[in-house]
């Protein structure tokens, strides 16, 4: 499957709402922290992005993940909290539409392209992300791309089943990415 990232538009917000609401409150927290409440609505997303999207002034660039063989949108991901003074940004709200697309290397392909965009098109020096320790599949994906685990925040969230989740900060420096990129 060939994947392409294209800028997401406000018209695509309803797709994200549909995908997120197919899950429970734990999923929405895992995906977006405490930014939204369950069930997600288009209005919540619009309110959150009141400064707009896909512009330096907004500080966030949201991409839809396209399966080029069908032109279907199968997910979304964003570079957010852009700080051009520090030359860094955060990968956020990484979402693959459904289970049928997981475990096929799509996440790794998407993240490699997003990191390339960040380092080459936005001249970033560092890209960060946050992930919960329970999301082992995502952690493997991030490590494959070169992200390194950093600080761990214990008991960040208590799930519906009573389990406590630890948050892990992960970082990829441009120098390391260039070394990895040259090898492949």
ABEGO torsion letter per residue (X at the ends): XBBBBBBBBAAAAAAAAAAAAABBAAAAAAAAEAABBOBBBAAAAAAAAAAEBGBAAAGBBBBBBBBAAAGBBAEBBBBBGBBAAAGBBBBBGBBBABAAABGAGAAAAAAAAAAAAAAAAAGBABBBBBBBAABAAAAAAAAAAGBBBBBBBBGABBBAAGBBBBBBBBBBBAAAAAAAAAAX
